[in-house]
Amino acid sequence: MAEAKPGMRKPVFTKVDQLRPGTSGHTLTVKVVDSKMVLQKGRPDGQHVRQMRIAECLVGDETGMIVFTARNEQVDLLKPNSTVILRNAKIDMFKGSMRLAVDKWGRVEVTDPADFTVKVENNLSLVEYELVNVEE
């Protein structure tokens, strides 16, 4: 008798304005507004030279936008005006502001163009946060 495998859960899509510092596991559909390469260098890896590329991409939806840090192969997928689905994305803090990132446990998928316009007035990466230690 065959064992019944548990079905995969349906993803719960998050909007950009719901993102908070220190959270992870987000699934979002976003449009790429802008992409800027910030680091590109070769690194020796045995006999091969491995390219390391990092780009900062401004992505958003109808509720706001945030800076997404794209690494290596992700850089090729995040072209301006493309629409992508970010699966298992997390919030990293960089100099007190939020950055969205997808590590090895997540996925970046190019999808059909979305029919929303990005709300450029609400850039969550411009909000500066400060870590406060609470003593009990």
ABEGO torsion letter per residue (X at the ends): XBBBBBBBBBBBBBBAAABBBGBBGBBBBBBBABBBBABBBBBBBEABBBBBBBBBBBBBBAAEBBBBBBBEAAAAABBBGBBBBBBGBBBBBBGGBBBBBBBAABBBBBBBBBABBBBAABBAAABBBBBBBBBX
